[in-house]
Structure formats: structure tokens, C-alpha cells
Amino acid sequence: MSSSAVVIGASGGIGAAFEAALIEEGAFEVVHGFARSRRGDAHIDLTDETSIEAAAAQVAKGPPPSLVIVATGLLHEGEKGPEKALRDLDPEWLAKTYAVNAIGPVLVAKHFLPLIPKGQRAVFAALSARVASISDNGLGGWHGYRASKAALNMMVRNLAIEEARRKSRTVVVALHPGTVDTPLSKPFQGNVPEGRLFDPERAALQLLDVIEDLKVPDSGKLFDYEGREIAF
């Protein structure tokens, strides 16, 4: 059966690399790339469910998706950045962080998972982060980012359980790409060990290899760029 791939956040560093790699591989009849900065049928805004629904309607016109990647995330914007201490918490910034990092990807799942046909292996993957692991958190700080991505991880687990009842071959996972040389990580790259800052193209290819190797029992879990499970 012919199928399509979907990349949400295709104008970002790693999202654009996902889109380019999938087009180059040629394994999908159609590769859809959506982003907030794009116009027309390629526009999507994770804080606007209407635009998510419209993007899903565009995909529904063609071959059904067997791969959906949500390559989005919000860590800093303008003068706002990850909180270092409790005194830095701001309710408006927290709400925006949750809207982009947790609520948006789940709304994508709400509208795109129903497009996947039964009996077909498919993967829904959302970019998360190792710092969202509660069991691995030994430093604290970065309250909004950690908590919103941890919320995403919980929703991935929930979605995996619910989807398994309807479509036993759909895999729903969260993925940690490592530290990627993009605007998201730019202010924090000074602390990255040598050899651990990945260019977007490498990061995308690493995660596509992980996606290719996923099995149904992997659904509902968080994996890093080497395919190792990260405990929630």
C-alpha cells in the first residue's frame, strides 16, 4: 500500500532535515511538511487546533500516513528562557511552554492518528528530551521545559495504550535527539561535550534509523538517538 509521511515543524533545523531526508530516501509516495512559518496548505500552528485540523484534512486527500513526526519544541523565546529557580516562574510563559511542548503534539495526534489505516505498520513520533525524565533529573531547574516535555511523555504513553486497542501495529513514541545545533540549543551549546553536538542532518538520520527499528512493544516509550530507552 502506498503511504505518506508527515513532518510537523518542517521549517525548524531538525524538522527540515527530517523532511529533506524522507524526500531523498523516496520510501513514501508523498512527504508532507507543515510549519507555522509556512503559508497556505503547509501552514500549521500548534496553538491553534483549527490549523491542525486543516493540515490533517490536506493529508487525508492523499495516501494515508504511515509516519508522523512532530519535530517541535519551545525552550526560549526573546528574553524568556528556561527557569533556573522557583522565583523565575511566570504563569504566562509556563502556559505557552505547555501549549507548544505538550498540548500541541497531542492535538496533532488527535487529528492525524485517525488517518492511519488498520493493519498497517505506522509510527507516530514526537520529539521529547532526556531532561524530561523524572527519574534522570538530578539537577533541577528548567522547570517549564522539563515539566511540559514530561507531560508529553505521559501523553505518549496514554496514546500508545489507546491506539493499541484500535490499531495493533501503530507505534507511538517519544524521541530524544540529543543536543542538535539549532536555534533552540544555541544559548546552551557551551556546556556540550566535544562530539556530542549534532548537526540537524545527522540527528534526523539517527532518529530515522531508530524509527525504522521500532517494534510494537516499543510503543509508549522514550528512546534516545541511539535507540536506547530512557526511563520516564
N, C-alpha and C positions, 0 to 999 in steps of 0.2 A: 504494500500500500504506500502510495506517495504521501509525504508528510512535509510539514513546515517546522521551522524553528523561530522562536521569538526571543528577542533581547530587549528588555526594558532598561532604559538608561544607556542607550546606544551612542550618546554623544559624549559620555564620560571616557576617561582613559581606558579602564579595563572593559567597559561596555563596548566601546568602539573596537577594541581588539577582539572581543568575542564575535562581534558582527563580521569583521573582516575575515577572521579565521574560519567561521562557519561558511561564509560565501566561498572562500578559497577551497575548502575541503569538498564542496559540491555534493554533500551527502543528503541535502534537503532540496526539495523542489523550489521552495521559497524560504528566504530568510527575512523576517520582519524585524526592523529596528525602530523602536519608539523612544522618544526623549522629550523632555519638557521644552528644550530649545528648538525642537523641530516644529514645522508648521504643517497644516493640512492633516492628511490621514496618518502621518507619522508622529503627530503630537500626542503626548500623554503627560499628565500631571498627577503624581501620586497623592496629592492632597485634594484632588477633585475626582470623585468617583464617576461622574458623568464622562470624563475624558477616558477613564479606564474602560468603561463600558463601551465607548465608541471604538477604542482600539481593538477590543475583543471582537466587536462586530466586523471590523475590517478583516481580521484573521479568519473569521468564520466564513468569509466569502470564498476562501481557497482551500487547499489541502489542510487537513486537521493537524494541529501541532503535536509533535512528539517530544519537543524540548522547549521549555520556557525558562529563561534565566532572568532573574531580577538583579541587575548589577547596579544597585543604587545604594546611597548611604549619605548621612549628614553627620559630620564631626565638628565642623566650624563654618562660620559664615560671617564675613566682615570682621567686626571686633569680638564677636561671640565665638567662644571656643569651649573645649571640654573643661568642665569644672574641676578645680584642684581640691576644693574643700567645700564643706557644707554651706559656708557663708556665700559662696558663689552661685548658689541655686537661684534660678529665675523661672517662674512658672510658665511664662510665655515661651521661653527657649526650650524648656522641657517638653511642652506640648508640641512644639514644632519638631523636635527631635523624635518624639514618639510617632508623630504623623508620618514622617518620611521613613524612619527606620523600621517601624513595626506595623502601623496601620496600613500604610500604602501597599507594601508587599502582600499583605493578607487580602486586601481588596483586589489585587491582581489575581491572586489565587481564586477568589470568589467568582471572577468573570472568565478566567482562562481555563481552569481545571475542567469545567463542564464541556469544553470544546474537545477534550481528549477522548477518543473513542474507546470503548471497552475492548479488551483483548489485545491491545497494542502496548508494547513497552514504551513508556514515556517517563520523562524526568522533569520535575519542577524544582528548580534550584534557586535559592535566594542567598545573596552574599551576606554573611554574618561576620563574626570576628572572634578570635581567641579570647580577647578581653571581656567578651560577653559570657564566658564560662564562670559560673558562680564558684564551682569547686576549684578553679585555677586562679581565682582572684586573691593574690597575696599583697597587692599594692594599694588597692582602693583608688579613689579619685575617678575622674572621667564619669561622673555619676549618670548623666543623661544618656551618653553614648552606650556605656556598659548596660544600663538597665533597659534601654529601648531595644538593643540587639538581643539581650536575654529574653525579652518579651517576644521578639521574632522567633527565637529558638523554640520557645514554648508553643507558639502557634504552628511552627513547622511540625512539631510532634503531634499536636492536635489534628492538623490537616492530614498527616500521614495515616493516622488511625481512621479518620472519617473516610478518606479516599479509598483505603483498602477494602472497605465494606462495599464499595461500588465498583471499583476497578482494581483488580488484584495485581496488575502489572505496572501500576503507576508508582514511581519512587519520588518521594518528597523529601528534600534535604536542605540543610544549611551548609554553606561552604565558607571556609576561611582562606582567603587568597594569599596570606602573608602581607608584608608591607610592600606596597606597589608604588612606584614612582609616579604619583598622580597629585593633583592639587589637594586632595583630601589628606594625604600624608605629608605634604611638603613642609609644614612647620615643625614636624617631629622627626625628620629623617636623620638628624644629627646623632641620635641615640641608636640607630640601627647598626648592628654588627656588619662588618665587611662581608660581602657576598650574600646578604640577606635582604637587600633592596632590589626588588624585581622590576624589570620594565614591564609595561602592560601586556605586550605581546607574549612574553614568557609566562606571565601569570595566567593569562587566558588559556594558553595551550596546556599548562599544567592542570588547570581545573577541568578542561575538556577531557583530558586523559582520565581524571578521577571520575567524571560523569560517565564516561564510556564503560568503566569497570564496575559501576554500581549495580548491586543486585537488590531484589525486592526486600530482603531482610535488612538492608541498609536504610530503608525509609524511616524518616522521623529522627535522623541523627545529624550531627555536625561533624564535618570532615575538613581536614586541612589540605593544603595544596599537594601533599604527598600521599593523600589517601588515608591518612591516619585519623581515627576517630578521636574527637575531643569531647571529653565528658562535660555534660551540662553542669 
